[in-house]
Amino acid sequence: MAGGGGQQQEPLIEDGKLERCGLAAMLLFAVQVVVGRRKNAALASGVAAALASLLRRQFAHVGPGPPPARGVDEEEEEGGAPPPPRPALVREAADTFTITASGRRGLGLTSLTIRTRPRHDMLGLMLALFDPASAADTLEVVASLPSGLHPAVLLAGRPLALRLAAAPVADGGAPDVTALAGPVSTAKARCGGAGGGGAWPVGVVASADQPGVWHDLIAGGPLGALLASDPAAARALVCFKASTDGWGGSPRAITASISLPPNPGGGGQSGAVADLGPVARLVEAVLVTADALAAYRPLPETSAKAAKLRAEADERAVRRAAAAAAGPEDATAERRAARLAAEAEKLARMAPDAREKVMARKKRIEERRQLAKRTKRM
C-alpha cells in the first residue's frame, strides 16, 4: 500500500524480462561465434586452394611436420597401407590459419599465415568500425634465408607500412635491421631490368640500405616486373622486406604482408582462384626473389659500402645505449663533445683561407659573448 490511497505500485520491469534479454544476447553471441568461425575457415580454405598449385610447384613438401625421408614414398607406410591425410592448412586460432612449406633451394622453412577479420567476435567487429585497416584479411609470408648472401636490407610497400617498419627503437632494445635503410627514389626505376617496359607503381614506396642494390634486385627483379604490369598486385602489396645478413639480431628472412580481397571467391566457393590471382602472383614473385638474392654478385666497392654502413650503425647503437645509461649531464657533455669533434673534422677539410675566415668569425662571436657576461656582472 502506498500514499494512503490503497493502490499497489507496478514494478518498473516485468518479471523475467531482464532474464529473457540476457538469454537473447547470449544466443546472439553464440550464433556469431559459430557463423564467424565458419566464414573464417571458408575464407582460409579458399586462399589455401588458390595457392595449392603454386606451393606444390615451388616446394617439395607442403604441410605440418618434417618432410618425408629421402627414398620413402609419402603415399605408403610399412605394409602398404596409405598414411592418414595431413591437411596443409592448420587452424592456429579462430582468425589465424597457417600453411608451412619446405624443400626449396634458396629458402628454408616458409610459413604462410592467413589472418582474417574477427568475424567470430562481436566486440572485435564493433571496434573494427573505428579502425577498418586493423580488421582487414591479410596473408603474411615469412621465408628464412640461408647465410652467405650479400648484406642487404630491401623494403617496398605502402608508406604507412614502411613507416611502422622503420619506427624508432625503444631505449634498451636491439636495433631493427630497418635502421640501416633510407628512402629510395623510384621515379626512374626500370622495372623488370633494362628490357622492362613498366614504371614503378604510384603509391608504393621503397627503402634500402643501398639504392643500387634495390634497383638491381627489386625494381629489376621479378617483384618489380609484377608490380609494374599488374595494378591489382600493386594494390594488394602492403609491405615487403628482405634482410639477408641478420644485422642487429634480426632474422635472415624475406617477409611480405599481402591484403586479401573482401570475401574472396564468396568465402571459398567458385571463383576463389580468379579473385586471388594477384595474391598468388605476388606470393610467387616474393619466393622467386630469393633466387635473385642468391645469384647476386656485387662489386667490391658495394660490399665495402655495406660493411661501412653496418659499422657506423653499430657505433650509433653503442652511443645510444651509453647515453641511455648515463645521466642527463653526461649525455649533454657527450653531445657537446661529439659536436665539437664534428666541427673540428669539418675545419680540417676546409681550404686554409676558408678556415681562417671561419676561425675569425668564431673568435668574434666568443668575444661578444664574453662582453655580454661582463656587462651583466656590472
Rosetta blueprint (number, residue, H / E / L):
1 M L
2 A E
3 G L
4 G L
5 G L
6 G L
7 Q E
8 Q L
9 Q L
10 E L
11 P L
12 L L
13 I L
14 E L
15 D L
16 G L
17 K H
18 L H
19 E H
20 R H
21 C H
22 G H
23 L H
24 A H
25 A H
26 M H
27 L H
28 L H
29 F H
30 A H
31 V H
32 Q H
33 V H
34 V H
35 V H
36 G H
37 R H
38 R H
39 K H
40 N H
41 A H
42 A H
43 L H
44 A H
45 S H
46 G H
47 V H
48 A H
49 A H
50 A H
51 L H
52 A H
53 S H
54 L H
55 L H
56 R H
57 R H
58 Q H
59 F L
60 A L
61 H E
62 V E
63 G L
64 P L
65 G L
66 P L
67 P L
68 P L
69 A L
70 R L
71 G L
72 V L
73 D L
74 E L
75 E L
76 E L
77 E L
78 E L
79 G L
80 G L
81 A L
82 P L
83 P L
84 P L
85 P L
86 R L
87 P L
88 A L
89 L E
90 V E
91 R E
92 E E
93 A E
94 A L
95 D L
96 T E
97 F E
98 T E
99 I E
100 T E
101 A E
102 S E
103 G L
104 R E
105 R L
106 G L
107 L E
108 G L
109 L L
110 T E
111 S E
112 L E
113 T E
114 I E
115 R E
116 T L
117 R L
118 P L
119 R L
120 H L
121 D L
122 M H
123 L H
124 G H
125 L H
126 M H
127 L H
128 A H
129 L L
130 F L
131 D L
132 P H
133 A H
134 S H
135 A H
136 A L
137 D L
138 T E
139 L E
140 E E
141 V E
142 V E
143 A E
144 S E
145 L L
146 P L
147 S L
148 G L
149 L L
150 H L
151 P L
152 A L
153 V E
154 L E
155 L E
156 A E
157 G E
158 R L
159 P H
160 L H
161 A H
162 L H
163 R H
164 L H
165 A H
166 A L
167 A L
168 P L
169 V L
170 A L
171 D L
172 G L
173 G L
174 A L
175 P L
176 D L
177 V H
178 T H
179 A H
180 L H
181 A L
182 G E
183 P E
184 V E
185 S L
186 T L
187 A L
188 K L
189 A L
190 R L
191 C E
192 G L
193 G L
194 A L
195 G L
196 G L
197 G L
198 G E
199 A L
200 W L
201 P L
202 V L
203 G L
204 V L
205 V E
206 A E
207 S E
208 A E
209 D L
210 Q L
211 P H
212 G H
213 V H
214 W H
215 H H
216 D H
217 L H
218 I H
219 A H
220 G L
221 G L
222 P H
223 L H
224 G H
225 A H
226 L H
227 L H
228 A H
229 S H
230 D L
231 P H
232 A H
233 A H
234 A H
235 R H
236 A H
237 L E
238 V E
239 C E
240 F E
241 K E
242 A E
243 S E
244 T L
245 D L
246 G L
247 W H
248 G H
249 G H
250 S L
251 P L
252 R L
253 A E
254 I E
255 T E
256 A E
257 S E
258 I E
259 S E
260 L L
261 P L
262 P L
263 N L
264 P L
265 G H
266 G H
267 G H
268 G H
269 Q L
270 S L
271 G L
272 A H
273 V H
274 A H
275 D H
276 L L
277 G H
278 P H
279 V H
280 A H
281 R H
282 L H
283 V H
284 E H
285 A H
286 V H
287 L H
288 V H
289 T H
290 A H
291 D H
292 A H
293 L H
294 A H
295 A H
296 Y L
297 R L
298 P L
299 L L
300 P H
301 E H
302 T H
303 S H
304 A H
305 K H
306 A H
307 A H
308 K H
309 L H
310 R H
311 A H
312 E H
313 A H
314 D H
315 E H
316 R H
317 A H
318 V H
319 R H
320 R H
321 A H
322 A H
323 A H
324 A H
325 A H
326 A L
327 G L
328 P H
329 E H
330 D H
331 A H
332 T H
333 A H
334 E H
335 R H
336 R H
337 A H
338 A H
339 R H
340 L H
341 A H
342 A H
343 E H
344 A H
345 E H
346 K H
347 L H
348 A H
349 R H
350 M L
351 A L
352 P H
353 D H
354 A H
355 R H
356 E H
357 K H
358 V H
359 M H
360 A H
361 R H
362 K H
363 K H
364 R H
365 I H
366 E H
367 E H
368 R H
369 R H
370 Q H
371 L H
372 A H
373 K H
374 R H
375 T H
376 K H
377 R H
378 M L
